[in-house]
Amino acid sequence: MLSPRLSELVSEFGMVERALGDPAVLAEGGREYARLTRRHRELSPLVNLYREYEALTAEQEGSRELLADPELREIAQAELERIDTRLGELKGELELLLLPTDPLDPNDAILEIRSGAGGAEAALFAADLLRMYSRYAEAAGLRLEVLDSNESDLGGFAKVVCEVTGDYAYRTFKWESGVHRVQRVPATESQGRIHTSTVTVAVLPQVEQSEVQLDLSEVRIDVFRSQGAGGQSVNTTDSAVRATYRAGTPDEIMVVCQDGRSQIKNREKALMILASRLAERERERQQASEREARSSQIGSGDRSEKVRTYNYPQNRVTDHRLEGDTKNFPLETVIGGRLEDLVGALARSERERQLLELADADAGADGSAQRASA
């Protein structure tokens, strides 16, 4: 038995399709058209699976009728087995798609890459990750723009802050948060020894200032001349902006934007990142409170956690949030920016975990109800 919610979503999909075909909506364009297009794309996978389920159910009835015919019984039985197997698969896939989605998924994202243990090699790997994410964003139809960077002498990065814009940018990149470890022979290693270095990646959903309580009286704005690698000036004007929230306190947050040529644009971007970090801090506090109340961990997005290892000698990438054979991927594929299979596996794993949590919650509720009625 499928959830009644499915038929509601199929009806909504029909209304969205009709609205997208309305000349008045097309003429108006703008935010409403973008919202409808996004919702259509979001519902399409579920509706396609539902339609396949409905078609197979009708086909199942026809095959059952053929069981009465002695000459066709064997063929009908084999066909029913095939249909039953596929219906079971479809039901599971539909249940996963019906799980609640993160309301922040459609947002733009702030991507921060910072070199960790490993010195120059970690900085070089940070540059490799930036190239990987640039290709991944381009393949996904997203735009990645560097807002701030500290380049090392060898061409690596101590830190890079980027803005990723486009439909579902945050959902596309959110699985990258965490510690990324690389095992390889550095270009500077004369003895051929394998070194292990780390890079930390943080992905924040972008929010506007109006979405958080950001008191500008608590923000200090400093302007200075943008600097490139080796201290060379990028331009001759004081266009770089440093925004510091509650300077000198435990709550201090500092944001620098210097890659844009306009001081006004850099100021806007700095305040937007500051608002996003404040919103993320509040979400982390809420999650910590929920974990304490439930006495269990929620998810695996802790940024102190090692999430992935890039093993160059074995030409393999291992994502430690996955299990078994599903956790290993070809190094050249991943580092080349083709992250779709890896990200898809993480999304499925998360939805399966959510499904198990819902089942456990339902079982607990049923048990409580039975004890109450006893």
VOVEX-338102 format. One record per atom (N, C-alpha, C): residue in one letter; x, y, z. Coordinates in steps of 0.1 Angstrom, whole numbers, padded with zeros to 4 digits, always signed. Each point is the difference from the previous one (the first is absolute). Layout:
AXYZ ...
//
This chain:
M+0008-0012+0000 M-0008+0012+0000 M+0009+0013+0000 L-0002+0008-0010 L+0008+0012-0001 L-0006+0011+0009 S+0009+0009+0004 S-0005+0012+0008 S-0009+0009-0008 P-0011+0004+0007 P-0009+0010-0006 P+0007+0013-0004 R+0011+0003+0006 R+0008+0011-0003 R+0004+0000-0015 L+0002-0012-0006 L+0004-0001-0014 L-0010+0007-0009 S-0012-0004+0002 S-0010+0006-0009 S-0001+0015+0001 E+0002+0005+0012 E+0000+0015+0002 E+0011+0006-0008 L+0012-0006+0000 L+0012+0006-0007 L-0002-0002-0015 V-0006-0011-0004 V-0003-0001-0015 V-0010+0011-0004 S-0010+0003+0008 S-0009+0010-0004 S+0007+0014+0000 E+0009+0002+0010 E+0008+0013+0000 E+0008+0001-0012 F+0006-0011-0005 F+0009+0000-0012 F-0009+0004-0012 G-0012-0005-0001 G-0009+0004-0011 G-0003+0014+0000 M-0002+0006+0012 M-0003+0014+0001 M+0012+0009-0004 V+0012-0005+0004 V+0012+0007-0003 V+0002+0000-0015 E-0002-0012-0007 E+0001-0001-0014 E-0009+0010-0007 R-0013+0000+0005 R-0009+0009-0007 R+0004+0015+0002 A+0005+0003+0012 A+0004+0014+0002 A+0012+0004-0009 L+0009-0010-0002 L+0012+0003-0008 L-0004+0002-0015 G-0012-0006-0004 G-0005+0002-0013 G-0009+0012-0002 D-0002+0007+0011 D-0009+0012+0000 D+0008+0012-0006 P-0005+0006-0011 P+0008+0011-0006 P+0002+0012+0009 A-0010+0002+0009 A+0002+0011+0010 A+0012-0002+0009 V+0002-0013+0005 V+0011-0003+0008 V+0013+0001-0007 L+0000-0005-0013 L+0012+0001-0008 L+0004+0015-0003 A-0011+0008-0002 A+0003+0014-0003 A+0006+0007+0012 E-0006-0003+0012 E+0005+0006+0012 E+0014-0004+0004 G+0003-0013-0002 G+0013-0005+0003 G+0004+0003+0015 G+0012+0003+0002 G+0004+0004+0014 G+0000-0011+0010 R-0002+0004+0013 R+0001-0009+0011 R-0010-0011+0000 E-0012+0003-0004 E-0011-0011-0001 E+0003-0010-0010 Y+0005+0004-0012 Y+0003-0010-0010 Y+0012-0009+0004 A+0010+0007+0007 A+0011-0008+0005 A-0004-0010+0011 R-0010+0004+0008 R-0005-0009+0011 R-0007-0012-0006 L-0008+0003-0010 L-0008-0011-0007 L+0010-0010-0007 T+0009+0006-0007 T+0010-0009-0007 T+0008-0008+0010 R+0004+0005+0011 R+0007-0007+0010 R-0009-0011+0006 R-0012+0003+0003 R-0010-0010+0005 R-0002-0011-0010 H-0001+0003-0012 H-0003-0010-0011 H+0012-0009+0000 R+0012+0005+0000 R+0012-0008+0000 R+0001-0009+0012 E-0004+0005+0012 E+0000-0007+0012 E-0010-0012+0000 L-0012+0002-0005 L-0010-0010+0000 L+0001-0010-0011 S+0007+0003-0011 S+0001-0009-0012 S+0004-0014+0003 P+0011-0002+0008 P+0004-0014+0002 P-0010-0008+0008 L-0007+0006+0009 L-0010-0007+0008 L-0012-0003-0009 V-0005+0009-0008 V-0011-0002-0009 V+0003-0011-0011 N+0012+0000-0005 N+0004-0010-0010 N-0001-0014+0006 L+0005-0001+0012 L+0000-0013+0007 L-0015-0004+0003 Y-0008+0009+0004 Y-0014-0003+0003 Y-0007-0004-0012 R+0002+0006-0011 R-0006-0004-0013 R+0004-0014-0004 E+0013-0003+0002 E+0004-0013-0003 E-0006-0011+0009 Y-0002+0004+0013 Y-0007-0009+0009 Y-0014-0002-0004 E-0007+0010-0004 E-0014-0001-0004 E-0001-0009-0013 A+0009+0002-0009 A+0000-0008-0013 A+0002-0014+0003 L+0010-0003+0009 L+0003-0014+0003 L-0011-0007+0008 T-0007+0008+0008 T-0012-0005+0008 T-0011-0005-0010 A-0002+0008-0010 A-0010-0004-0011 A+0005-0012-0007 E+0012+0000-0003 E+0006-0012-0007 E-0001-0012+0008 Q+0002+0001+0013 Q-0001-0011+0010 Q-0014-0006-0001 E-0011+0008+0000 E-0013-0005-0001 E-0002-0008-0013 G+0005+0005-0011 G-0001-0007-0013 G+0007-0014+0001 S+0011+0000+0006 S+0008-0013+0001 S-0008-0010+0009 R-0006+0005+0010 R-0007-0009+0009 R-0012-0007-0007 E-0006+0008-0009 E-0011-0006-0008 E+0004-0011-0009 L+0013+0001-0005 L+0005-0010-0009 L+0004-0013+0007 L+0000+0000+0013 L+0003-0012+0008 L-0011-0011-0002 A-0012+0005-0004 A-0011-0010-0002 A+0002-0008-0013 D+0009+0005-0009 D+0002-0006-0013 D+0011-0010+0002 P-0002-0013-0002 P+0010-0010+0002 P+0012+0002-0009 E-0002+0005-0012 E+0011+0001-0010 E+0009+0012+0004 L-0006+0010+0007 L+0008+0012+0002 L+0003+0002+0015 R-0003-0011+0008 R+0002+0001+0015 R+0015+0002+0003 E+0008-0008-0006 E+0015+0001+0003 E+0006+0014-0003 I-0004+0005-0012 I+0005+0013-0004 I-0006+0011+0009 A-0013-0001+0004 A-0006+0010+0009 A+0007-0001+0013 Q+0003-0012+0005 Q+0006-0001+0013 Q+0014+0007+0001 A+0008-0002-0011 A+0013+0006-0001 A-0001+0015+0000 E-0010+0005-0008 E-0002+0014-0001 E-0005+0006+0013 L-0008-0007+0008 L-0004+0005+0013 L+0012+0001+0010 E+0009-0010-0001 E+0011+0001+0009 E+0009+0012-0003 R+0001+0003-0013 R+0008+0012-0004 R-0007+0012+0004 I-0013+0001-0001 I-0007+0012+0004 I+0000+0002+0015 D-0002-0011+0007 D+0000+0001+0015 D+0014+0005+0005 T+0011-0005-0006 T+0013+0005+0004 T+0002+0014-0002 R-0004+0005-0012 R+0001+0014-0003 R-0009+0009+0008 L-0012-0005+0003 L-0009+0008+0008 L+0005+0002+0014 G+0007-0011+0005 G+0006+0001+0014 G+0011+0011-0001 E+0008+0000-0010 E+0011+0009-0002 E-0006+0015+0000 L-0010+0001-0008 L-0006+0013-0002 L-0006+0006+0013 K-0006-0009+0007 K-0006+0004+0013 K+0011+0005+0010 G+0011-0007+0000 G+0011+0005+0009 G+0006+0013-0005 E+0001+0002-0013 E+0005+0012-0005 E-0010+0012+0002 L-0012-0003-0001 L-0010+0011+0003 L-0001+0003+0014 E+0002-0009+0009 E+0000+0003+0014 E+0012+0009+0004 L+0011-0002-0007 L+0012+0008+0003 L-0002+0014-0005 L-0007+0002-0012 L-0002+0013-0005 L-0011+0008+0008 L-0008-0008+0007 L-0010+0007+0008 L+0005+0005+0013 L+0012-0003+0004 L+0006+0005+0012 L+0002+0015+0000 P-0001+0006+0011 P+0001+0015+0001 P+0014+0004-0006 T+0000+0011-0008 T+0012+0005-0005 T+0005+0012+0008 D+0013+0003-0001 D+0005+0012+0007 D-0005+0013-0007 P-0007+0008+0008 P-0005+0013-0006 P+0011+0009-0005 L+0012-0002+0004 L+0011+0008-0005 L+0006-0005-0013 D-0004-0012-0005 D+0006-0006-0012 D+0000+0010-0012 P-0010+0008-0002 P+0000+0008-0012 P+0009+0012+0000 N+0006+0003+0012 N+0007+0012+0002 N+0014+0000-0007 D+0005+0012-0003 D+0014+0001-0004 D+0009-0005+0012 A+0013-0001-0003 A+0009-0006+0011 A+0013+0008+0001 I+0005+0000+0012 I+0014+0005+0002 I+0009-0012+0002 L+0010-0001-0008 L+0010-0011+0001 L+0013+0005+0005 E+0005-0005+0011 E+0013+0004+0006 E+0009-0012+0000 I+0012+0002-0005 I+0010-0010-0001 I+0012+0005+0008 R+0005-0008+0010 R+0012+0005+0008 R+0010-0012+0001 S+0012+0003-0002 S+0011-0010+0001 S+0001-0003+0015 G+0003-0013+0003 G+0002-0004+0014 G+0014-0006+0002 A+0001-0012+0006 A+0013-0006+0002 A+0007-0003-0013 G+0013+0003-0001 G+0007-0004-0012 G+0007+0012-0006 G-0001+0012+0005 G+0007+0011-0006 G-0002+0003-0014 A+0011+0001-0008 A-0001+0003-0014 A-0009-0010-0008 E+0002-0013+0004 E-0008-0010-0008 E-0015+0002+0003 A-0004+0003+0012 A-0014+0003+0003 A-0005+0011-0008 A+0008+0011-0002 A-0004+0011-0008 A-0002-0003-0014 L+0009-0009-0005 L-0001-0004-0014 L-0013-0009-0002 F-0003-0008+0010 F-0012-0008-0001 F-0012+0008+0000 A+0000+0011+0008 A-0011+0010+0000 A-0002+0005-0014 A+0010+0003-0007 A-0001+0005-0014 A-0006-0011-0009 D+0004-0013+0003 D-0006-0011-0008 D-0015-0001+0003 L-0004+0002+0012 L-0015-0001+0004 L-0007+0012-0007 L+0006+0012+0000 L-0007+0011-0006 L-0002-0003-0015 R+0010-0006-0007 R-0002-0003-0014 R-0011-0011-0002 M+0000-0010+0009 M-0010-0010+0000 M-0014+0006+0002 Y-0002+0009+0009 Y-0013+0006+0003 Y-0004+0009-0011 S+0010+0007-0007 S-0004+0009-0011 S-0006-0009-0011 R+0007-0011-0003 R-0005-0009-0011 R-0014-0006+0004 Y-0001-0004+0012 Y-0013-0005+0005 Y-0011+0010-0001 A+0002+0012+0004 A-0010+0011-0001 A-0004+0002-0015 E+0010+0001-0008 E-0002+0002-0015 E-0009-0011-0006 A+0003-0012+0004 A-0008-0012-0005 A-0014+0001+0005 A-0002+0005+0012 A-0013+0001+0006 A-0008+0012-0004 G+0006+0008-0009 G-0007+0013-0004 G+0001+0011+0010 L+0009-0001+0009 L+0002+0010+0011 L+0011+0009-0003 R+0000+0012+0007 R+0011+0009-0002 R+0008+0001+0013 L+0013-0002-0001 L+0009+0001+0012 L+0009+0012-0002 E+0000+0009+0010 E+0007+0013+0000 E+0009+0000+0012 V+0013+0003-0001 V+0009+0001+0011 V-0002+0014+0006 L-0003+0001+0013 L-0002+0012+0007 L+0013+0005+0008 D+0007-0010+0005 D+0012+0003+0007 D+0010-0012+0000 S+0013+0003-0001 S+0009-0011-0001 S+0014+0005+0005 N+0007-0010+0007 N+0014+0003+0004 N+0008-0011-0007 E+0007+0005-0010 E+0008-0009-0009 E+0014-0002+0006 S+0005-0012-0001 S+0014-0003+0005 S+0010+0002-0012 D+0013+0000+0004 D+0010+0002-0010 D+0001-0011-0011 L-0005-0012+0004 L+0001-0011-0010 L-0012-0002-0008 G-0010+0009+0001 G-0012+0000-0008 G-0012-0007+0008 G+0002-0003+0012 G-0011-0006+0008 G-0007+0011+0007 F-0009-0004+0009 F-0008+0010+0007 F-0001-0004+0015 A+0003+0010+0009 A-0003-0002+0014 A-0015+0001+0003 K-0007+0008-0008 K-0014+0002+0002 K-0006+0005-0013 V-0012-0005-0003 V-0008+0005-0011 V-0014+0001+0004 V-0007+0011-0002 V-0014+0001+0003 V-0007+0003-0014 C-0010-0008-0003 C-0007+0001-0013 C-0015+0001+0003 E-0007+0006-0010 E-0014+0001-0001 E-0005-0009-0011 V-0009-0009+0003 V-0006-0009-0011 V-0014+0004-0001 T-0004+0004-0012 T-0014+0004-0003 T-0006-0008-0011 G-0013-0001+0001 G-0008-0008-0009 G-0010-0009+0007 D-0009-0006-0007 D-0011-0008+0006 D+0006-0012+0008 Y-0004-0001+0012 Y+0004-0011+0009 Y+0016+0000+0002 A+0006+0011+0001 A+0015+0000+0001 A+0003-0006+0014 Y-0007+0003+0011 Y+0003-0005+0013 Y-0001-0015+0000 R-0011-0005-0006 R-0002-0015+0000 R+0011-0007-0008 T+0004+0007-0011 T+0011-0006-0008 T+0013-0002+0007 F+0003+0010+0009 F+0013+0000+0007 F+0000-0003+0014 K-0011-0002+0007 K+0000-0001+0014 K+0007-0012+0006 W+0001-0011-0009 W+0006-0012+0005 W+0015+0001+0001 E+0006+0012-0005 E+0014+0001+0000 E+0006+0005+0014 S-0009+0004+0009 S+0005+0005+0013 S+0008-0010+0008 G+0011+0003+0005 G+0008-0009+0008 G+0015+0001-0004 V+0007-0010+0006 V+0015+0000-0002 V+0003-0010-0011 H+0007+0005-0010 H+0004-0008-0012 H+0015-0003+0001 R+0003-0013+0000 R+0014-0004+0002 R+0006-0005-0013 V+0012+0003-0003 V+0007-0004-0012 V+0012-0008+0003 Q+0003-0011-0007 Q+0012-0008+0002 Q+0006-0001-0013 R+0012+0006-0002 R+0008+0000-0012 R+0014+0004+0002 V+0008-0001-0010 V+0014+0005+0000 V+0000+0014-0004 P+0003+0010+0008 P+0000+0014-0004 P+0011+0003-0010 A-0003+0010-0008 A+0010+0004-0010 A+0013+0004+0006 T+0000+0005+0012 T+0012+0004+0007 T+0007-0011+0007 E-0005-0012-0001 E+0006-0012+0007 E+0011-0006-0008 S+0012+0000+0004 S+0011-0005-0008 S+0002-0015+0002 Q-0005-0006+0011 Q+0003-0014+0004 Q-0012-0009-0005 G-0010+0006-0006 G-0011-0008-0005 G-0009-0005+0011 R+0000+0006+0012 R-0008-0005+0011 R-0015+0006-0001 I-0009-0008+0004 I-0014+0004+0000 I-0003+0008+0012 H-0006+0012-0002 H-0004+0009+0011 H-0015+0000+0002 T-0005+0002+0012 T-0014+0002+0002 T-0002+0015+0005 S-0009+0006-0008 S-0004+0014+0003 S-0015+0001+0001 T-0005+0011+0006 T-0014+0002+0001 T-0004+0014-0004 V-0012+0001-0005 V-0007+0013-0003 V-0014-0001+0006 T-0004+0011+0005 T-0014+0001+0006 T-0009+0008-0010 V-0011-0006-0002 V-0010+0007-0009 V-0013+0003+0008 A-0005+0012-0001 A-0012+0003+0006 A-0010+0006-0010 V-0012-0005+0000 V-0011+0005-0009 V-0011+0005+0008 L-0003+0013-0002 L-0011+0007+0007 L-0011+0004-0010 P-0012-0002+0004 P-0011+0005-0008 P+0000+0015+0001 Q-0001+0007-0012 Q+0000+0014+0000 Q-0013+0006+0005 V+0001+0010+0009 V-0012+0007+0004 V+0002+0015-0001 E-0011+0007-0001 E+0001+0015-0001 E+0000+0006+0014 Q+0005+0012+0001 Q+0000+0007+0013 Q-0014+0000+0006 S-0010+0002-0008 S-0013+0001+0005 S-0005-0013+0007 E+0006-0011-0003 E-0004-0013+0005 E+0006-0003+0014 V+0009+0008+0005 V+0006-0002+0013 V+0000+0014+0007 Q+0002-0001+0013 Q+0000+0012+0008 Q+0015+0005+0001 L+0004+0007-0010 L+0014+0005-0001 L-0001+0015+0003 D+0005+0004+0012 D+0000+0014+0004 D+0013+0006-0005 L-0001+0009-0010 L+0011+0006-0006 L+0009+0008+0009 S-0006+0004+0012 S+0007+0008+0010 S+0011-0009+0006 E-0002-0014-0001 E+0010-0009+0006 E+0010-0005-0011 V-0001+0006-0012 V+0009-0004-0011 V+0010+0012-0003 R+0013-0003+0001 R+0010+0010-0004 R+0004-0003-0014 I+0000+0011-0009 I+0003-0002-0014 I+0014+0008-0002 D+0010-0008-0005 D+0013+0006-0004 D+0002-0002-0014 V+0006+0010-0007 V+0003-0001-0014 V+0015+0001-0002 F+0005-0007-0009 F+0015+0000-0003 F+0002-0004-0014 R+0013+0000-0004 R+0003-0003-0014 R+0001-0015-0002 S-0006-0005-0011 S+0000-0014-0002 S+0015-0005-0003 Q+0003-0012+0005 Q+0013-0006-0002 Q-0001-0013-0007 G+0010-0002-0009 G+0001-0013-0007 G+0011-0008+0006 A+0004-0011-0008 A+0010-0008+0005 A+0013+0007+0002 G+0008-0002+0010 G+0012+0006+0002 G-0001+0014+0005 G-0012+0005+0003 G-0002+0014+0005 G-0001+0010-0011 Q-0001-0004-0013 Q-0001+0009-0011 Q-0014+0005+0000 S-0002+0013-0003 S-0013+0006-0001 S-0008-0004-0012 V-0012-0004+0003 V-0009-0003-0011 V-0005+0012-0007 N-0003+0010+0007 N-0005+0013-0006 N+0005+0011+0009 T-0002+0013-0004 T+0006+0011+0006 T-0010+0008+0009 T-0012-0006+0003 T-0010+0006+0008 T-0002-0008+0013 D-0005+0006+0010 D-0004-0007+0013 D-0013-0006-0002 S-0001-0011-0008 S-0013-0007-0003 S-0002-0012+0009 A+0010-0005+0007 A-0002-0012+0008 A-0008+0004+0013 V-0008-0009+0005 V-0008+0003+0012 V+0002-0011+0010 R+0001+0004+0013 R+0001-0009+0011 R-0012+0003+0009 A-0009-0010+0002 A-0011+0002+0009 A+0002-0008+0013 T+0000+0006+0011 T+0003-0007+0013 T-0012+0002+0009 Y-0006-0012+0004 Y-0012+0000+0008 Y+0005-0002+0015 R-0005+0009+0009 R+0004+0000+0014 R+0015-0002+0002 A+0008+0009-0006 A+0014-0002+0001 A+0005+0000+0015 G+0009-0009+0002 G+0006-0002+0013 G-0008-0008+0010 T-0011-0005-0004 T-0008-0009+0009 T+0000-0014-0005 P-0004-0010+0009 P-0001-0014-0004 P-0009-0002-0012 D-0009+0009-0003 D-0009-0001-0011 D+0006+0005-0013 E+0012+0005+0000 E+0006+0007-0012 E+0000-0009-0012 I-0005+0006-0011 I+0001-0006-0014 I+0006+0010-0009 M+0010-0004-0007 M+0006+0009-0010 M-0001-0005-0014 V-0004+0009-0009 V-0002-0003-0014 V+0008+0010-0009 V+0007-0005-0009 V+0008+0008-0009 V-0005-0003-0015 C-0003+0011-0007 C-0003-0001-0015 C+0009+0009-0007 Q+0008-0005-0009 Q+0010+0009-0007 Q+0002-0003-0015 D-0007-0010-0005 D+0002-0004-0014 D-0008+0009-0009 G-0011+0006+0005 G-0008+0009-0009 G+0007+0014-0001 R-0002+0006-0011 R+0006+0013-0003 R-0007+0012+0007 S-0013-0003+0004 S-0008+0011+0006 S+0000-0002+0015 Q+0002+0011+0007 Q-0001+0000+0015 Q-0014-0002+0004 I-0010+0005-0007 I-0014-0002+0003 I-0003-0014-0001 K+0004-0007-0011 K-0003-0014-0002 K+0006-0008+0010 N+0013+0003+0004 N+0007-0008+0010 N-0007+0001+0013 R-0005+0012+0003 R-0007+0002+0013 R-0012-0008+0001 E-0008+0000-0011 E-0013-0008-0001 E+0003-0014+0002 K+0011-0005-0007 K+0003-0015+0001 K+0005-0003+0014 A+0008+0009+0006 A+0005-0003+0014 A-0012-0001+0010 L-0009+0009-0001 L-0012+0000+0009 L-0009-0012-0002 M-0001-0004-0013 M-0008-0012-0003 M+0007-0013+0006 I+0013-0001-0001 I+0007-0011+0005 I-0001+0000+0016 L+0001+0012+0005 L-0001+0001+0015 L-0014-0004+0005 A-0011+0004-0008 A-0013-0004+0004 A-0001-0016-0001 S+0006-0005-0011 S-0001-0015-0002 S+0007-0007+0012 R+0011+0005+0004 R+0008-0007+0011 R-0008+0001+0013 L-0007+0012+0002 L-0008+0001+0013 L-0011-0009-0001 A-0007-0002-0011 A-0011-0009-0002 A+0005-0015+0003 E+0012-0003-0006 E+0005-0013+0002 E+0003-0003+0015 R+0006+0010+0006 R+0003-0001+0015 R-0013-0003+0008 E-0011+0006-0004 E-0012-0002+0007 E-0006-0014-0003 R+0002-0004-0012 R-0005-0014-0004 R+0008-0010+0008 E+0013+0002+0001 E+0009-0010+0007 E-0004+0000+0015 R-0004+0011+0006 R-0004+0000+0014 R-0013-0007+0002 Q-0009+0002-0010 Q-0013-0007+0001 Q+0002-0016-0002 Q+0009-0003-0009 Q+0002-0015-0002 Q+0007-0006+0013 A+0009+0008+0006 A+0007-0005+0012 A-0011-0002+0011 S-0009+0009+0001 S-0011-0001+0010 S-0009-0012-0003 E-0003-0003-0012 E-0008-0011-0004 E+0007-0013+0003 R+0013-0001-0003 R+0008-0012+0002 R+0000-0003+0015 E+0002+0011+0008 E+0001-0002+0015 E-0014-0005+0005 A-0011+0005-0006 A-0013-0004+0005 A-0003-0014-0004 R+0004-0004-0012 R-0003-0013-0005 R+0011-0011+0004 S+0012+0006+0005 S+0011-0009+0004 S+0005-0008-0012 S+0000+0006-0012 S+0005-0007-0012 S+0005+0010-0010 Q+0009-0005-0008 Q+0006+0009-0011 Q-0010+0002-0011 I+0000+0012-0006 I-0009+0002-0011 I+0009+0003-0012 G+0000-0010-0010 G+0008+0002-0012 G+0015-0002+0002 S+0007+0004-0010 S+0015-0002+0001 S+0007+0011-0006 G-0005+0012+0001 G+0005+0012-0006 G+0010+0008+0009 D+0004-0006+0011 D+0010+0007+0009 D+0012+0003-0008 R+0004+0013+0000 R+0011+0004-0008 R+0014-0004+0006 S+0000-0005+0012 S+0012-0005+0005 S+0002-0015-0004 E-0009-0005-0007 E+0000-0014-0003 E+0007-0002-0014 K+0008-0010-0001 K+0006-0004-0013 K-0010-0006-0009 V-0003+0006-0011 V-0011-0005-0008 V+0005-0008-0013 R+0012+0004-0004 R+0005-0006-0013 R+0015-0001-0001 T+0005-0011-0006 T+0014-0002-0002 T+0003-0002-0015 Y+0009+0008-0005 Y+0005-0001-0014 Y+0013-0007+0000 N+0000-0012-0004 N+0012-0009+0001 N+0006-0001-0015 Y+0010+0008-0002 Y+0006+0000-0014 Y+0007-0012-0003 P+0009-0007+0009 P+0006-0012-0004 P-0009-0011-0004 Q-0012-0001+0006 Q-0010-0010-0003 Q-0011+0005-0010 N+0002+0013-0005 N-0010+0005-0009 N-0014-0001+0004 R-0003+0003+0013 R-0013-0002+0006 R-0004+0011+0009 V-0012+0003+0000 V-0006+0010+0010 V-0010-0008+0008 T+0002+0002+0014 T-0009-0007+0009 T-0008+0010+0008 D-0013-0001-0001 D-0009+0008+0009 D-0004-0007+0012 H+0005+0004+0012 H-0002-0007+0012 H-0014+0000+0006 R-0009+0008-0006 R-0014+0000+0004 R-0008-0012-0006 L+0006-0006-0010 L-0006-0012-0007 L+0006-0013+0005 E-0006-0011-0003 E+0004-0013+0005 E+0002-0009-0012 G+0008-0011+0003 G+0003-0010-0010 G+0006+0005-0013 D-0003-0007-0011 D+0005+0003-0013 D-0005+0014-0005 T-0011+0004+0006 T-0006+0013-0005 T+0009+0012+0003 K+0009-0001+0009 K+0008+0011+0005 K+0012+0004-0008 N+0004-0008-0010 N+0012+0002-0008 N-0004+0004-0014 F+0008+0010-0005 F-0003+0006-0013 F+0014+0002-0007 P+0000+0000-0014 P+0013+0003-0007 P+0005+0014+0003 L+0012+0001+0003 L+0006+0013+0003 L-0001+0010-0011 E+0004-0005-0012 E+0000+0010-0012 E-0014+0005-0003 T-0010-0008+0002 T-0014+0004-0002 T-0004+0011+0010 V+0003-0002+0013 V-0004+0010+0010 V+0008+0012+0000 I+0013-0001-0001 I+0009+0012+0000 I-0002+0008-0013 G-0006-0006-0010 G-0003+0007-0013 G-0013+0007+0001 G-0007+0000+0012 G-0012+0007+0002 G-0013-0007-0003 R+0001-0013-0003 R-0012-0008-0003 R-0004-0007+0013 L-0007+0008+0008 L-0004-0005+0014 L-0014-0005+0001 E-0007-0001-0012 E-0014-0004+0001 E-0003-0013+0006 D+0008-0010-0003 D-0003-0014+0006 D+0003+0000+0015 L+0011+0007+0004 L+0003+0000+0014 L-0010+0008+0008 V-0004+0012-0005 V-0010+0008+0007 V-0014-0008+0000 G-0003-0006-0011 G-0012-0008-0001 G-0001-0011+0011 A+0012-0007+0002 A+0000-0010+0010 A-0001+0005+0014 L+0005+0012+0003 L-0001+0006+0013 L-0015+0004+0002 A-0006+0006-0010 A-0014+0004+0001 A-0009-0012+0003 R+0002-0011-0007 R-0008-0012+0002 R+0002-0006+0014 S+0013+0000+0005 S+0003-0005+0013 S-0007+0009+0011 E+0000+0013-0002 E-0007+0009+0009 E-0015-0003+0001 R-0006-0001-0012 R-0014-0003-0001 R-0004-0013+0007 E+0008-0010-0002 E-0002-0013+0006 E+0001+0001+0015 R+0009+0008+0005 R+0002+0002+0014 R-0013+0007+0006 Q-0005+0010-0008 Q-0012+0007+0004 Q-0012-0010+0001 L+0000-0009-0010 L-0011-0010-0001 L+0000-0009+0012 L+0012-0004+0004 L+0001-0009+0012 L-0004+0008+0013 E+0004+0012+0000 E-0004+0008+0012 E-0015+0002+0001 L-0006+0002-0011 L-0015+0001+0000 L-0006-0013+0004 A+0005-0011-0005 A-0005-0013+0004 A+0001-0003+0014 D+0012+0004+0006 D+0003-0002+0014 D-0010+0009+0009 A-0002+0012-0005 A-0009+0009+0007 A-0014-0005-0001 D-0005-0006-0011 D-0013-0005-0001 D-0002-0012+0009 A+0011-0009+0000 A-0001-0012+0009 A-0001+0004+0015 G+0008+0011+0003 G+0000+0005+0014 G-0014+0006+0004 A-0006+0007-0010 A-0013+0005+0002 A-0011-0011+0002 D+0001-0010-0008 D-0009-0011+0000 D+0001-0007+0014 G+0013-0002+0004 G+0002-0007+0013 G-0006+0008+0012 S+0002+0014-0001 S-0006+0008+0011 S-0015-0001+0000 A-0006+0000-0012 A-0014+0000-0001 A-0006-0014+0005 Q+0007-0011-0002 Q-0004-0013+0005 Q+0001+0000+0015 R+0011+0006+0005 R+0001+0000+0015 R-0011+0008+0006 A-0003+0011-0006 A-0010+0009+0005 A-0014-0006+0000 S-0003-0009-0010 S-0013-0006-0001 S-0001-0013+0009 A+0012-0005+0005 A+0000-0012+0007 A-0006+0002+0014 
//
